[in-house]
Amino acid sequence: NLGRNTFDGPGLANVNLNVVKSAHIPWFVREGATVQLRCEVFNLLNRVNLTNVVNDLSNSLFGKSTAQSLPRSVTLGVRIQF
């Protein structure tokens, strides 16, 4: 005797990491310049985050989660500021 939409979907656990290193390089131009190295990691622990379950009673997949959120992704970047 439950009402509509009374069940909870799977949890979401997401850990992101951002690392930045800046260094001064005096030989690049006369006034000097700064180089910045950047690394960003999304979903660091690579945990499977499932989407909500199918809630249509007439569907054969009722009660199952059929998709997931994005997996781990890594972005690298270099920036030179002068």
C-alpha positions as a Markdown table, in Angstrom:
| # | Residue | x | y | z |
|---|---|---|---|---|
| 1 | Asn | 0.0 | 0.0 | 0.0 |
| 2 | Leu | 2.7 | 2.4 | -1.0 |
| 3 | Gly | 2.0 | 5.7 | -2.7 |
| 4 | Arg | 3.5 | 6.9 | -6.0 |
| 5 | Asn | 7.3 | 7.3 | -6.3 |
| 6 | Thr | 8.1 | 6.2 | -2.7 |
| 7 | Phe | 11.3 | 4.3 | -3.5 |
| 8 | Asp | 14.8 | 5.8 | -3.6 |
| 9 | Gly | 17.2 | 5.5 | -6.4 |
| 10 | Pro | 20.9 | 4.4 | -6.0 |
| 11 | Gly | 23.2 | 6.8 | -4.2 |
| 12 | Leu | 25.7 | 9.1 | -5.8 |
| 13 | Ala | 29.4 | 9.3 | -4.6 |
| 14 | Asn | 31.7 | 11.4 | -6.7 |
| 15 | Val | 35.2 | 12.6 | -5.8 |
| 16 | Asn | 37.0 | 15.1 | -8.0 |
| 17 | Leu | 40.7 | 16.2 | -7.9 |
| 18 | Asn | 42.3 | 19.3 | -9.2 |
| 19 | Val | 46.1 | 19.8 | -9.1 |
| 20 | Val | 47.8 | 23.0 | -10.3 |
| 21 | Lys | 51.5 | 23.8 | -10.4 |
| 22 | Ser | 52.8 | 27.2 | -11.3 |
| 23 | Ala | 56.4 | 28.1 | -12.1 |
| 24 | His | 58.2 | 31.3 | -13.1 |
| 25 | Ile | 60.3 | 31.0 | -16.3 |
| 26 | Pro | 62.5 | 34.2 | -16.6 |
| 27 | Trp | 64.1 | 33.2 | -19.9 |
| 28 | Phe | 60.9 | 33.0 | -22.0 |
| 29 | Val | 60.5 | 36.8 | -22.6 |
| 30 | Arg | 62.4 | 39.8 | -21.2 |
| 31 | Glu | 59.9 | 40.4 | -18.4 |
| 32 | Gly | 59.6 | 36.7 | -17.6 |
| 33 | Ala | 56.6 | 34.5 | -17.8 |
| 34 | Thr | 54.7 | 32.0 | -15.8 |
| 35 | Val | 53.8 | 28.5 | -16.9 |
| 36 | Gln | 51.0 | 26.6 | -15.2 |
| 37 | Leu | 50.5 | 22.9 | -15.4 |
| 38 | Arg | 47.0 | 21.6 | -14.5 |
| 39 | Cys | 45.5 | 18.2 | -14.0 |
| 40 | Glu | 41.8 | 17.6 | -13.3 |
| 41 | Val | 40.4 | 14.1 | -12.5 |
| 42 | Phe | 36.6 | 13.7 | -12.4 |
| 43 | Asn | 35.2 | 10.6 | -10.5 |
| 44 | Leu | 38.6 | 9.9 | -9.1 |
| 45 | Leu | 37.6 | 6.6 | -7.4 |
| 46 | Asn | 35.9 | 5.4 | -10.6 |
| 47 | Arg | 32.8 | 4.4 | -8.7 |
| 48 | Val | 29.8 | 3.2 | -10.8 |
| 49 | Asn | 27.0 | 5.7 | -10.2 |
| 50 | Leu | 23.8 | 4.2 | -11.5 |
| 51 | Thr | 20.9 | 6.2 | -12.7 |
| 52 | Asn | 17.4 | 5.8 | -11.3 |
| 53 | Val | 15.6 | 2.5 | -11.7 |
| 54 | Val | 12.8 | 2.0 | -14.3 |
| 55 | Asn | 9.5 | 2.6 | -12.6 |
| 56 | Asp | 7.1 | 1.6 | -15.3 |
| 57 | Leu | 5.2 | -1.5 | -14.2 |
| 58 | Ser | 4.5 | -2.6 | -17.8 |
| 59 | Asn | 8.2 | -2.6 | -18.6 |
| 60 | Ser | 10.2 | -5.9 | -18.4 |
| 61 | Leu | 13.1 | -4.0 | -16.8 |
| 62 | Phe | 11.0 | -2.7 | -13.9 |
| 63 | Gly | 13.1 | -2.1 | -10.8 |
| 64 | Lys | 16.4 | -2.3 | -12.6 |
| 65 | Ser | 18.9 | 0.5 | -13.3 |
| 66 | Thr | 19.8 | 0.4 | -17.0 |
| 67 | Ala | 22.4 | 3.2 | -17.3 |
| 68 | Gln | 25.3 | 4.8 | -15.4 |
| 69 | Ser | 26.7 | 8.3 | -15.0 |
| 70 | Leu | 30.0 | 9.3 | -16.5 |
| 71 | Pro | 33.1 | 7.2 | -15.7 |
| 72 | Arg | 36.5 | 8.6 | -14.7 |
| 73 | Ser | 37.9 | 11.3 | -17.0 |
| 74 | Val | 41.3 | 13.1 | -16.9 |
| 75 | Thr | 42.0 | 16.5 | -18.3 |
| 76 | Leu | 45.6 | 17.8 | -18.7 |
| 77 | Gly | 46.4 | 21.4 | -19.5 |
| 78 | Val | 49.4 | 23.8 | -19.9 |
| 79 | Arg | 49.1 | 27.6 | -19.7 |
| 80 | Ile | 51.8 | 30.2 | -20.4 |
| 81 | Gln | 51.1 | 33.7 | -19.2 |
| 82 | Phe | 53.4 | 36.5 | -20.2 |
